[in-house]
């Protein structure tokens, strides 16, 4: 039976939503101290967003690209294609891990929040059970958007619901049934107009804000109603809907 050293380590490093100044000191330490830094990409010759952030913040850093299929579950064969690509990416790391390397995987936002890293880590763990896998937290898009727009996310005993609109606005519609909860919507660019309509119908449009490509080329930030009426939006859109008025 083949034996592996299993002394390598995989570290998911959150690099924030886009602005390289959001890279934390802890993230910089992890990236600088790693034997190898990898970043997700859609093709071998394509610079991914996480890599672009690192090239601005740490231009001397050597970065290897890992190619992923980013298809959503709603696309035909999307889930299978995505899982297959994650396994292939994990297999690509095995030689380095078996050699005892510490590999830092750069990911947008936070590695534990809707990140490619969680699927990659699961694939690595399935192939090499017991691999040491850790994470370095990153600033999230909704934190950045709240700061830019002066939006207080929560206060007192208020709570928050975080959903994605990858497969349509149904999750948004369900979350709006509780008017006491703040709502954050990720990855809703394709459905921004539909989300705006849902907010109008529920009386929650006032105060809602949106951020598109935060800290990246093409960035737009502002009132959700205005952004939704100004043309198509990119995949990376974050929406914040403050809690509804207290009617008690």
Secondary structure, DSSP 4 states (H G I P E B T S, - for coil): --------EEEEEE-BSS-GGG--HHHHHHHHH-SEEEEEESSTT---HHHHHHHHH-TT--EEEEE-----TTSTTHHHHHHHHHHHHHHHHHHHHHTT-EEEEEESB-TTSS-HHHHHHHHHHHHSTT-EEEEE----HHHHHHHHHT-----TT--EEEEE-TT-THHHHHHTT-TTSEEEEES-GGGHHHHHHHHHHHT--TT-EEEESTTSTT-EEEEHHHHHTSS---S-EEEEEPPPPP--
